[in-house]
Amino acid sequence: MKLSFVSLALVAAALSPLVAQAQQALVPAQSEVVFVSRQMGVPVEGKFKTFSAQVAFDPAKLATSTIAFTVDTGSADISREANAELPKATWFNVAAFPKATFQSSSIKRVNASQFEVAGKLSIKGLSSDVVVPVTLAQSGATTTATGAFPIKRLAFRIGEREWADTSMVADDVQVKFKIALTGVPKL
């Protein structure tokens, strides 16, 4: 089954840090949160259909900038078969844990357009500190934040019992995101 891939996608979505200011807003139609895992050695890609961001980002005031990201775990989309399994307790346990979250604790500038966002990723009632690399690009009134980072699905109990065997579904999951925002000050 492709359940572990979805589990990893959830983590990825939760970890997707983006940038925005007091009046900054997410542009959902131009944004995506994708996760890639390996099932029996074959890459499997999924996405989260529903997520939100609360961003207060000013590149001149990183110490007071914050990013909060929420993913609806029930919105994971891989395939009909996997989509039916992912909400179950073994995977995302959507009934008990309908949201995965990321809350920034610090933002560090790497260069003119690259940042490292440190924070806490919480999935399925478990939390882990993560550092997410983010690249920003501005075009007109839209700022696009892109990046990717790895997570371990088993650290969040995504794929329990027989699905904890990593020979079927790998423990490593790559979370990739592209988040479009309006209202971000010039870099």
BAMI-557526 format. One record per residue (C-alpha): residue in one letter; x, y, z. Coordinates in nm, 2 decimals. Layout:
BEGIN
 r     xx     yy     zz
 A      X      Y      Z
...
END
This chain:
BEGIN
 r     xx     yy     zz
 M   0.00   0.00   0.00
 K   0.11   0.36  -0.05
 L   0.00   0.47   0.30
 S   0.35   0.56   0.43
 F   0.40   0.80   0.15
 V   0.09   0.99   0.25
 S   0.20   0.99   0.61
 L   0.52   1.15   0.50
 A   0.34   1.40   0.29
 L   0.15   1.50   0.60
 V   0.47   1.57   0.77
 A   0.59   1.75   0.47
 A   0.29   1.97   0.46
 A   0.32   2.04   0.83
 L   0.68   2.14   0.78
 S   0.62   2.36   0.48
 P   0.72   2.70   0.62
 L   0.64   3.00   0.41
 V   0.67   3.38   0.43
 A   0.42   3.65   0.47
 Q   0.36   3.97   0.67
 A   0.07   4.11   0.88
 Q  -0.14   4.15   0.57
 Q   0.03   3.86   0.39
 A  -0.19   3.60   0.25
 L  -0.15   3.25   0.10
 V  -0.25   3.21  -0.26
 P  -0.38   2.85  -0.26
 A  -0.42   2.82  -0.64
 Q  -0.05   2.88  -0.68
 S   0.07   2.67  -0.38
 E   0.13   2.30  -0.32
 V   0.26   2.06  -0.06
 V   0.40   1.74  -0.20
 F   0.56   1.43  -0.04
 V   0.77   1.16  -0.19
 S   0.84   0.82  -0.04
 R   0.96   0.49  -0.16
 Q   0.74   0.18  -0.17
 M   0.93  -0.13  -0.24
 G   1.21   0.09  -0.38
 V   0.98   0.28  -0.62
 P   0.92   0.66  -0.56
 V   0.56   0.74  -0.49
 E   0.44   1.10  -0.49
 G   0.14   1.24  -0.30
 K   0.01   1.58  -0.21
 F  -0.20   1.75   0.05
 K  -0.50   1.92  -0.09
 T  -0.59   2.14   0.21
 F  -0.34   2.36   0.41
 S  -0.32   2.71   0.55
 A  -0.05   2.95   0.66
 Q  -0.04   3.23   0.91
 V   0.27   3.44   0.82
 A   0.42   3.76   0.96
 F   0.75   3.79   0.77
 D   0.97   4.09   0.72
 P   1.32   4.02   0.58
 A   1.44   4.33   0.77
 K   1.29   4.20   1.10
 L   1.36   3.83   1.11
 A   1.38   3.82   1.49
 T   1.00   3.91   1.51
 S   0.89   3.72   1.20
 T   0.68   3.41   1.25
 I   0.54   3.13   1.03
 A   0.27   2.88   1.12
 F   0.15   2.62   0.88
 T  -0.13   2.37   0.92
 V  -0.21   2.08   0.70
 D  -0.54   1.89   0.70
 T  -0.42   1.53   0.73
 G  -0.74   1.40   0.58
 S  -0.66   1.58   0.25
 A  -0.37   1.35   0.17
 D  -0.40   1.23  -0.19
 I  -0.20   0.95  -0.35
 S  -0.43   0.70  -0.51
 R  -0.79   0.57  -0.44
 E  -0.66   0.27  -0.24
 A  -0.41   0.48  -0.03
 N  -0.66   0.76   0.02
 A  -0.90   0.51   0.18
 E  -0.63   0.39   0.42
 L  -0.44   0.70   0.52
 P  -0.71   0.85   0.75
 K  -0.71   0.53   0.96
 A  -0.54   0.50   1.30
 T  -0.24   0.31   1.15
 W  -0.15   0.60   0.93
 F  -0.26   0.96   1.01
 N  -0.54   0.88   1.25
 V  -0.74   1.17   1.12
 A  -1.02   1.12   1.37
 A  -0.78   1.19   1.66
 F  -0.53   1.41   1.48
 P  -0.70   1.60   1.20
 K  -0.42   1.85   1.16
 A  -0.04   1.85   1.13
 T   0.13   2.17   1.22
 F   0.46   2.36   1.19
 Q   0.54   2.66   1.41
 S   0.86   2.86   1.35
 S   1.09   2.94   1.64
 S   1.36   3.13   1.44
 I   1.43   3.25   1.08
 K   1.79   3.29   0.96
 R   1.90   3.45   0.63
 V   2.15   3.24   0.44
 N   2.18   3.49   0.14
 A   1.97   3.74  -0.05
 S   1.69   3.49  -0.13
 Q   1.75   3.19   0.09
 F   1.65   3.13   0.45
 E   1.65   2.86   0.71
 V   1.33   2.83   0.92
 A   1.37   2.64   1.24
 G   1.06   2.52   1.43
 K   0.85   2.24   1.56
 L   0.67   2.00   1.34
 S   0.38   1.82   1.50
 I   0.21   1.52   1.34
 K  -0.02   1.26   1.50
 G   0.04   1.40   1.85
 L   0.42   1.38   1.82
 S   0.66   1.68   1.78
 S   1.01   1.72   1.64
 D   1.24   2.01   1.58
 V   1.32   2.07   1.22
 V   1.51   2.32   1.00
 V   1.35   2.39   0.67
 P   1.55   2.56   0.38
 V   1.34   2.81   0.20
 T   1.41   3.00  -0.12
 L   1.21   3.31  -0.19
 A   1.14   3.46  -0.54
 Q   0.94   3.78  -0.59
 S   0.75   3.86  -0.91
 G   0.51   4.16  -0.89
 A   0.30   4.14  -0.58
 T   0.36   3.76  -0.53
 T   0.64   3.60  -0.33
 T   0.69   3.23  -0.39
 A   0.86   3.02  -0.12
 T   1.00   2.69  -0.23
 G   1.19   2.42  -0.06
 A   1.23   2.06   0.04
 F   1.33   1.87   0.36
 P   1.34   1.51   0.48
 I   1.14   1.35   0.76
 K   1.13   1.01   0.91
 R   0.77   0.88   0.90
 L   0.82   0.64   1.19
 A   0.92   0.93   1.42
 F   0.56   1.04   1.39
 R   0.41   0.69   1.40
 I   0.29   0.71   1.04
 G   0.25   0.36   0.93
 E   0.22   0.15   1.25
 R   0.21  -0.22   1.32
 E   0.29  -0.42   1.00
 W   0.36  -0.09   0.81
 A   0.65  -0.01   1.05
 D   0.85  -0.26   0.83
 T   1.06  -0.02   0.61
 S   1.13  -0.29   0.35
 M   0.78  -0.22   0.21
 V   0.76   0.15   0.27
 A   1.07   0.35   0.34
 D   1.11   0.55   0.66
 D   1.25   0.85   0.47
 V   1.00   1.09   0.32
 Q   1.09   1.40   0.12
 V   0.85   1.70   0.17
 K   0.85   1.96  -0.11
 F   0.65   2.28  -0.11
 K   0.58   2.58  -0.33
 I   0.39   2.85  -0.14
 A   0.27   3.17  -0.30
 L   0.21   3.47  -0.08
 T   0.10   3.83  -0.12
 G   0.20   4.12   0.09
 V   0.57   4.02   0.16
 P   0.81   4.32   0.18
 K   1.09   4.34  -0.08
 L   1.38   4.12  -0.02
END
